[in-house]
Amino acid sequence: MVRINGMTQRISQLNRRELMAGLGAAVLAPATPPIVVAQGRASLTLRAKAGAVALRPGQPDTPIWSFQGSSPEVRLKRGEELEVTLLNELPLPVGLNWHGLDGVPNAEPLAARASLGPGGKDVFVVPLRCAGTMMCDLRLLGDGQARPSPARALIVGESEPVAVDRDEVLLIEDWRLRADGTAIAPGVDAKDAMAVYTANGLTTLDITGRTHERLRIRFINGFQRNVIAIKIEGHEIRVMALDGQPCEPFQARGGALVLAPGARADAFVDLVASPGSTSAILLHDGTAARPIARLVTSSEPPRRERPLPTAPALASNGLPARLDLKGSLRIELKLDGRQTDWVKPVNFANSTAPAFRARAGRTVVLALTNRGDVPAVFHLHGHHFRLLDRLDDGWKPFWLDTLAVDSGSTEHIAFAADSAGRWLMEMIPTHWAAPRLVRWYSVD
C-alpha cells in the first residue's frame, strides 16, 4: 500500500502487467479555436504555431508547439459537416492526426493529405457520422522536434437525449522537462528529464458538482507514450463508451480506468460524497499513483434527493452487430519495430506496398504480435475494431481504435472493412525515446 495525502490508494498496487490486463476489460482538452457556422456547415480553423504552457509554478512558461485558439473545446452534433482549415506557422512541416474519425479518407494524414510545410494552408471537409469523443494532434511528425505538442479535442454529441447533468472533459498529458525548464519531444533520450503531468493543460484542476449530480466525464490519455490508470477516490466509474464508440455499460474494474496513449473513455460518475467534500482524481503511470485533479462536491444543496437510476446504454453509431470471422482476411503484424516494413512518418511514401489489401465489406482479422521488450501501442485509422477472445470465437462487447499489446504477447482484433480508401496504422513502443512507426492498408 502507498499513502497519498493520508489516503490508502489501492490503485498504487497496479504494476505494468495489471495495467495492460485492464486494457482488455476496461480516454480532450486545452484551448481550441471557436466554431463558426456558415451556410449550414461548421468551420474550424486550427493554427499551428509557437506557444507555451505553465508547467512550473512561479517559473516562466515552457515553450511548446501548439494550436492557438480561444474556445475551451469543440462541440458539434452527429450528422453535421465540419470544414477544417489548418494553418502552419511553425518552421517545420506538420500533419493533423486524428483519433476516432472513421471513414473519412480525404482527412487521412500522409496517405491522402501530405504534410503541410511552413506557411502552408490546408482546407478539407469532415462529415461527422458518429457521435463520440475524438482527438487530434500534431504528433505524427513530432518525434525529435525542438518542442513537444499537446493534443486537442473534438466532441460530437448524440442526437438522442443523454441522462447526465453535465458533460466534462479530462485530458491528461505528460511532459519531460530538462533542468533549464525546456521541454523535450518524444523520440529522444529523456534521461535526467523530470516528468510533469497536466489535466486540461493545468498542473492543478478542480471539477465541481453537487451531491447526487451525474457527470459525464470524457477521459483521454494524452500521454506521448505511457499506459495509465485513472481513479476517482470514493466514486464508481460506469464506462459508457470507449474510443468514441458506445459499449455495453460496465463498472470500471477496481474503480480504475486503464488507457493506452490516445485512448478515450466516456464514463458516468454519480457524485455520492457529502456537500463540501473533496475526492482525489488519481493518476497511475505504472510506477506510482499521484493526484492529478480533484472532484469537488460543492456546499450547495444536493441536486436531487437521491441519485439518478442506472442509465441505459448510449445509442449505437451503426457499427455492425456481428462480424464474419469464418470468411475473414487474416493478417499477422509484428509490433516489435525490427521489421523494415514499419517506417518513421517522415519517411512514409504512398509508393510503398500496403501491409494488406481488403475488399470493401470483408472482415479483417489482425494478429498483433509484440516480441519487443516493452508494450507496444497499436492505433488503427479509418475503422474501429473488436478485441477477440483468446479462443478467437467471439469478441469483447466494445469497439476500440487503440490497443496496447504487452511484450511477448499476441492479440487478435477484427473489423469490417467498410470504408474504401488508404488508411494508416501506427505502432509506438511505450518508451519515451522509442520512435513512432507507420504502415498503411487499403480497402478497395
Number of C-alpha atoms within 10 A of each C-alpha: 10 14 12 14 10 7 11 12 17 16 24 21 15 19 14 17 12 13 24 24 14 19 20 18 16 18 32 32 27 22 20 24 17 17 18 12 12 9 6 9 14 17 21 20 20 21 19 24 16 16 15 13 17 15 21 13 8 7 9 12 15 17 19 20 23 25 26 16 16 10 12 15 19 18 13 18 16 18 15 15 17 20 19 18 16 21 21 22 19 17 11 15 18 25 23 21 19 23 23 29 27 21 23 19 19 14 22 23 22 23 21 15 15 16 20 19 17 16 13 14 13 16 13 13 17 18 17 20 18 25 23 28 29 25 25 18 22 21 21 21 19 24 23 15 16 14 19 22 25 24 29 24 24 21 21 21 18 18 12 9 9 16 16 16 14 13 14 14 22 25 26 29 25 19 21 20 20 14 9 8 17 17 24 22 24 25 18 15 14 18 10 10 17 13 12 14 20 22 23 23 22 18 18 13 16 17 17 13 22 23 25 23 20 21 21 22 22 27 25 31 28 31 23 26 26 25 26 26 27 27 25 20 21 14 17 20 24 22 24 24 27 27 27 29 27 25 21 15 19 16 17 19 14 12 19 25 28 29 31 29 25 29 29 33 27 28 26 25 19 24 25 19 18 16 18 13 13 18 19 21 21 23 24 24 21 20 12 14 24 20 19 21 23 18 20 21 24 17 13 11 13 19 15 11 9 11 15 14 8 11 13 11 15 20 15 14 15 10 16 10 6 10 18 14 19 10 11 17 17 16 13 14 14 17 25 21 21 10 10 6 16 22 18 16 21 15 10 16 14 13 6 10 13 15 16 15 16 18 16 15 14 18 21 23 26 21 16 22 20 24 19 17 12 16 26 29 24 23 25 21 26 27 21 26 23 20 25 21 14 11 8 14 9 14 19 14 14 21 24 24 26 26 25 28 27 24 19 13 12 18 19 22 22 24 26 24 23 19 19 17 19 22 25 20 16 21 25 24 27 23 18 19 17 17 22 25 22 23 23 24 20 20 18 14
